[in-house]
Amino acid sequence: MKHEKQLTELKGKSRAELEKLVIELRAKVWHYRIELASGKTKNIKDIKTAKKTIARALTVASGLAIAGK
């Protein structure tokens, strides 16, 4: 259910907003990986969640590109 809400929220954004979100999330994933490697965190769930959100945003953005919006 939570993912459907997130997907609906992503569908309401423009392509530029989605691209900006993907850039921000990729930076977050990089930061999480650095913290994980240095031993500062053991929470892998944040990385997994961010990666899935990136995938959802890219899927919605490609749908917008196909639709011509």
Rosetta constraint file for C-alpha pairs under 8 A:
AtomPair CA 1 CA 5 HARMONIC 6.57 0.50
AtomPair CA 2 CA 6 HARMONIC 6.37 0.50
AtomPair CA 3 CA 7 HARMONIC 6.04 0.50
AtomPair CA 4 CA 8 HARMONIC 6.13 0.50
AtomPair CA 5 CA 9 HARMONIC 6.21 0.50
AtomPair CA 6 CA 10 HARMONIC 6.20 0.50
AtomPair CA 7 CA 11 HARMONIC 6.16 0.50
AtomPair CA 7 CA 56 HARMONIC 7.01 0.50
AtomPair CA 8 CA 12 HARMONIC 6.51 0.50
AtomPair CA 9 CA 13 HARMONIC 7.04 0.50
AtomPair CA 10 CA 18 HARMONIC 7.36 0.50
AtomPair CA 10 CA 56 HARMONIC 7.92 0.50
AtomPair CA 10 CA 57 HARMONIC 6.41 0.50
AtomPair CA 10 CA 60 HARMONIC 6.99 0.50
AtomPair CA 11 CA 60 HARMONIC 6.23 0.50
AtomPair CA 13 CA 17 HARMONIC 5.99 0.50
AtomPair CA 13 CA 18 HARMONIC 6.47 0.50
AtomPair CA 14 CA 18 HARMONIC 6.31 0.50
AtomPair CA 15 CA 19 HARMONIC 6.21 0.50
AtomPair CA 15 CA 61 HARMONIC 5.62 0.50
AtomPair CA 15 CA 64 HARMONIC 6.86 0.50
AtomPair CA 15 CA 65 HARMONIC 7.93 0.50
AtomPair CA 15 CA 69 HARMONIC 7.81 0.50
AtomPair CA 16 CA 20 HARMONIC 6.23 0.50
AtomPair CA 17 CA 21 HARMONIC 6.17 0.50
AtomPair CA 18 CA 22 HARMONIC 6.18 0.50
AtomPair CA 18 CA 57 HARMONIC 5.99 0.50
AtomPair CA 18 CA 58 HARMONIC 7.47 0.50
AtomPair CA 18 CA 61 HARMONIC 6.50 0.50
AtomPair CA 19 CA 23 HARMONIC 6.33 0.50
AtomPair CA 19 CA 57 HARMONIC 7.93 0.50
AtomPair CA 19 CA 58 HARMONIC 7.87 0.50
AtomPair CA 19 CA 61 HARMONIC 7.69 0.50
AtomPair CA 20 CA 24 HARMONIC 6.29 0.50
AtomPair CA 21 CA 25 HARMONIC 6.09 0.50
AtomPair CA 21 CA 54 HARMONIC 7.94 0.50
AtomPair CA 21 CA 57 HARMONIC 7.74 0.50
AtomPair CA 22 CA 26 HARMONIC 6.04 0.50
AtomPair CA 22 CA 54 HARMONIC 5.55 0.50
AtomPair CA 22 CA 57 HARMONIC 6.81 0.50
AtomPair CA 22 CA 58 HARMONIC 7.46 0.50
AtomPair CA 23 CA 27 HARMONIC 6.34 0.50
AtomPair CA 24 CA 28 HARMONIC 6.32 0.50
AtomPair CA 25 CA 29 HARMONIC 6.16 0.50
AtomPair CA 25 CA 50 HARMONIC 6.13 0.50
AtomPair CA 25 CA 51 HARMONIC 7.70 0.50
AtomPair CA 25 CA 53 HARMONIC 7.97 0.50
AtomPair CA 25 CA 54 HARMONIC 6.62 0.50
AtomPair CA 26 CA 30 HARMONIC 6.22 0.50
AtomPair CA 26 CA 50 HARMONIC 7.85 0.50
AtomPair CA 26 CA 51 HARMONIC 7.85 0.50
AtomPair CA 26 CA 54 HARMONIC 7.54 0.50
AtomPair CA 27 CA 31 HARMONIC 6.18 0.50
AtomPair CA 28 CA 32 HARMONIC 6.09 0.50
AtomPair CA 28 CA 50 HARMONIC 7.58 0.50
AtomPair CA 29 CA 33 HARMONIC 6.13 0.50
AtomPair CA 29 CA 47 HARMONIC 5.63 0.50
AtomPair CA 29 CA 50 HARMONIC 6.54 0.50
AtomPair CA 29 CA 51 HARMONIC 7.26 0.50
AtomPair CA 30 CA 34 HARMONIC 6.30 0.50
AtomPair CA 31 CA 35 HARMONIC 6.28 0.50
AtomPair CA 32 CA 36 HARMONIC 6.05 0.50
AtomPair CA 32 CA 41 HARMONIC 7.99 0.50
AtomPair CA 32 CA 46 HARMONIC 7.60 0.50
AtomPair CA 32 CA 47 HARMONIC 6.37 0.50
AtomPair CA 33 CA 37 HARMONIC 6.08 0.50
AtomPair CA 33 CA 47 HARMONIC 7.55 0.50
AtomPair CA 34 CA 38 HARMONIC 6.18 0.50
AtomPair CA 35 CA 39 HARMONIC 6.10 0.50
AtomPair CA 35 CA 40 HARMONIC 5.09 0.50
AtomPair CA 35 CA 41 HARMONIC 5.76 0.50
AtomPair CA 36 CA 40 HARMONIC 6.04 0.50
AtomPair CA 36 CA 41 HARMONIC 5.20 0.50
AtomPair CA 36 CA 42 HARMONIC 6.12 0.50
AtomPair CA 36 CA 43 HARMONIC 7.82 0.50
AtomPair CA 36 CA 44 HARMONIC 7.85 0.50
AtomPair CA 43 CA 47 HARMONIC 7.95 0.50
AtomPair CA 44 CA 48 HARMONIC 6.49 0.50
AtomPair CA 45 CA 49 HARMONIC 6.05 0.50
AtomPair CA 46 CA 50 HARMONIC 6.10 0.50
AtomPair CA 47 CA 51 HARMONIC 6.16 0.50
AtomPair CA 48 CA 52 HARMONIC 6.26 0.50
AtomPair CA 49 CA 53 HARMONIC 6.21 0.50
AtomPair CA 50 CA 54 HARMONIC 6.18 0.50
AtomPair CA 51 CA 55 HARMONIC 6.30 0.50
AtomPair CA 52 CA 56 HARMONIC 6.23 0.50
AtomPair CA 53 CA 57 HARMONIC 6.10 0.50
AtomPair CA 54 CA 58 HARMONIC 6.12 0.50
AtomPair CA 55 CA 59 HARMONIC 6.11 0.50
AtomPair CA 56 CA 60 HARMONIC 6.26 0.50
AtomPair CA 57 CA 61 HARMONIC 6.06 0.50
AtomPair CA 58 CA 62 HARMONIC 6.07 0.50
AtomPair CA 59 CA 63 HARMONIC 6.30 0.50
AtomPair CA 60 CA 64 HARMONIC 6.31 0.50
AtomPair CA 61 CA 65 HARMONIC 6.24 0.50
AtomPair CA 62 CA 66 HARMONIC 6.22 0.50
AtomPair CA 63 CA 67 HARMONIC 6.15 0.50
AtomPair CA 64 CA 68 HARMONIC 6.04 0.50
AtomPair CA 64 CA 69 HARMONIC 5.35 0.50
AtomPair CA 65 CA 69 HARMONIC 6.15 0.50
